[in-house]
Amino acid sequence: MGDEIIEGSFHAHQVPLPAAATDDTQLDLLNKWLSSYKPTELFNKDGSPKDLVTKILPESQELRMGQRKETYAGYTPLNVPDWRTFCVPRGSEQSCMLTIGTFIDKVLVDNPTSARMFSPDELESNKLSAVFKHTNRDFQWDPETHARGGRVIEILSEHTCQGLLQGTLSFQRRSIDSGYTLTGRTGIFPSYEAFLGIIHTMMVQYSKFIKICHETSWRKDVGSLNYIETSTWTRQEHNGFSHQNPSFIGAVLNLKSGIKRVYLPPDANCFLSTIAHCMRSKVLRTP
């Protein structure tokens, strides 16, 4: 603009024509810029898209994501078993993770299309192998496990797990198998605390998205994102020192009070009660 170079410089990342609303010269430049995209080839005079655009849409309504009820129907409550039937004897030093593993296995059995686990390659080391009593991992590239109902997505990529957990659709045999929090389902994300920091900003941005969603009339309630953070503040077994970092909890605590909860259950039975509560929870609309 004027003597400043916009194209190919850092200015292109800013607002290149900040006074277009009041400056005729800048308005003319804005019109020329937008016209270079040839909008008349894509839109009719009334603003509707031309056939050139609409012909790429699938003919079947079933294959149009925006037309699927799963994308707007909202939260579907889980069938959550009675956590008390999984309790260990009072005073027991039974592992919290081993105890809730059996409970989560039952959750997956009772909710075969509306609950999943998303794990960055840590289920075994986090002592949750009990979830494999009745299900399997779902490896999309493996013909032995592909599209066979496995309820565990395990991939050594925390940001991929977070992206899948936030909301995605999985088309299998021309039907929707599952789509997570934004499409009404509930997911669990177990990880060592040191590695949840990898998806810190993704979690925060999703929280902001949910806040704006609740300001619209057509967006429905969504289920909670449930993180199980292990080795929290403690050094456990052989790799505990490298697996400590409570910063993710700090990031969660900085969110608005109506959208977050942090629980630190002291024993296995408290942990069972907590995970059962989380499986029933949803993000509430603030008045």
N, C-alpha and C positions, 0 to 999 in steps of 0.2 A: 504494500500500500504506500503510495507516494515514493519516497526514496528507499523504503525498506523492501528487501527481498522476502517474499512469502514462500513461493514454491521452492522446495528443496532445502529449506532452512527450518530452524526450530520454530519459527513463527507459524508454520503450517499446523503445528500441534496446538496452537492457541486459538483464539477467536480472531480470524483474519480481518473481518469487517465489523468491528464492534459497534459502529455508529450507523449501521444500515437503516435503522428505523427513523433516523433524523437527517441523515446526510444523503442527498440525491446522488452524488457521485458514487458513494459506497453502495447504495441501493442498485444502481445501474450495473456495477461490477458484480453484485450478487446475482442479479437476474441473468447476466451473461454466463456466469459460472454454472448456475443451476441448469440453464438452457443447454449447456454443452453436453449434458447427460441425455438429451433428446427425450424428454418426458412425453412428448406428443406421440412418440412411437409406442409407448407403453400404456398410456391412459387416455380414456375418452374425455370429452369436455366436461362431463359431469363428475369426473374423478374416478370413475369405475375402471378397473383394469381391462385392457383389450384382450381379445382371444389369444394373442401371442403369449400373454402371461398365463391366462387361465387354462390353456390347453395342456400345461404340464401337470395339472392337478390330477390325481388318480380318479378314474371314473367312479370307482366304488367308494361310497361314504365310509365304509369300514376301514379303508386305508388312509383316510384323511385325519391326521392327528387331531386337528382342531374340532372335528366332528365326533370324536370318540368321547363317550360319556365319562370315561376314566380320567380325562384331562380336566374336567370341571365338576365332577360329582362330589368331590370332597372326601373327608376322612371316613374310613370304614373301621369301626372298632374291632379289635381282635378278640378272639375267644381265649381268654387268659385263664389257665388252670389255677386252682387253689394252691398258693405257694406253701401253705402249712403242711401239705402232704409230702413235701420234699425236705422238711426240716431235719436237721441232725440233732442228736441228744444235747441237752443243755450242758454247757461246759466243754463241749467237744472242740477240738482244735482242727477239725476238718477244714481243708482248703476251701476258701470262698469260691474260687473259680471252678473247682471240681463240682461243688454243690450246685451252682447256678447252671453249669453245663447241662446237667440232667433236666433242669427246669426248662431251659431254652429248647432242648430237644423236644420236649412235649409241646411247647409253643409252636414250633415248626410243624409238628405232626398235626396239630389241631387247626392250623392256619396255612394250608398248603399252597395258597395263591396270594396271600396278603402279608407274609412276613419273610424276611431274608436276613442273612448275615453278610456283611461286607468286611473282609479281613485282609490286611496287607501281609499275608503269608506268616501269620503268627498264632493261628488257632492252637496248634499243637503245643508250642512253647508257653502259651497262656493257659494251658490246661483245660481247654474247651473241647477236647476231642469227643466228648460224649454227644455232641450234636450230630455226629456221624453215625449214630446208632440206626437212624431211620432215613437219612438223606445222604447226599453226596455233594461234592463240589460240582459246579456247573462250568465246565471249560468249553467255551463256544467253539474253539478250534479243534477239539478232541472228539472224534466220531463216537468214542466209547461213552462219553458223558454228555455230549451236546444235546440240549433240549430234552432231557430226561427227568426234569423236575427237581434237579439239585437245588437246594435252598441256600447254598453257601457260595458266594462269589469271593474267591481268594486270589489276589493278585498283588505282587509286591510294588504297589504304586498307590500311595495314600491319596493323592489328588484324584486318581481315577475312582477309587472307592468312594470318596466324598461326592464326586460328580454323579456317580450312579445312585448313591443314597439320596441325594437331594431330589432327583426326579428324572426318570427316564422311562422309556417304553421298550419292552422286549417283545418283538413279534415272533411267535413260534408257531409254525404250521397255520399261518394266516389267522391266528388269534392272539390276543394279548395275554401273556402269562403274568406279567407283573409290571408295575411302574411305581416308583417309590414316592417319598413323602408328598410331592406335589400331585400325585395321582392317587392319593388315598391310602397308600400302604404304610407299613411300619418296618423300619430297619434297625439293625444293631451293628455298631462299629467298634469292635474291640481292638486295642492297640496299646503298646507301651507308651508311657506319657512322653518320652523324648521324641517320638515320631508323630504325635498328633500336632505338634507345632508346624509340621509341613503344610497342614491344611487350615492353619489358623485363619488366614485372611479369607479363604473360601467360606469357612463357617460364619465369619462376621458378615460378609457380603450377602450370604443366604439369609441371615437374620434380618438384614435391612430390607431385602426383597420381601420377606414375609410381612414385615411391618407395613410396607406399601400395599401388599395384597389385601391386608385387613382393612384398608381404607376404601376398597372397592366393594360393590354390592354383589358381584357375580362370583368372586373368589370365595371358596368355601374353606372350612377349617381344615387344617393339615395335622397329621400325626407328628409326634416328637422325633427329633434325631437323637438317638440314644448311643452315647459314647461310653464304653467301658474302658477306663484308663487304668492300666496296671503298672506296678512298681512305683506307685505314687509316693514320693517323698522317702522311699525306703530303698535300701540296697538289697536285692534279692538274688540268691544263687550266683552264677558265674559271671553274668554280664550286667549286674544291677547298676554299677557305677556309670556306665555309658548310657544306661537307659533311663536316667533320671532327668527330669526337667518339668517343673510344675507350671510352666508359662501358659499352657493351654487353659488350665483352670483359671488363671488370672485373666485371660482374654474373655472367657465365658462370664466371669464375674463383672466384667466391664459393660456387659450388655444391659439393656433395659430389664427391669425386674420382672415384667410380665412375660418375658420370653425365655427365661433361663432358670434352671435349677442345678445345684451341685450337691451331691450326696456323698458322704464318706462313711459308709456302714462299717462298724467295728468288728463284726463277726459274720459267719456264714448265714445264719438265720435272718439277721438284719439285711444282709445283702439280698436274700431271697425276697423279702418284703419290698425292698427298694426296686428290684428289677421288675417285679410284678406290677408295681405302681407305674413305673416308666412305660411298660408295655400297654397300659391303659390310658396313657396321657396323650394330650394333644395340645397344640399351641392355641391359647385362648385369645379371643379378640379383646382388646382393651377398650373400655367405654370411652 
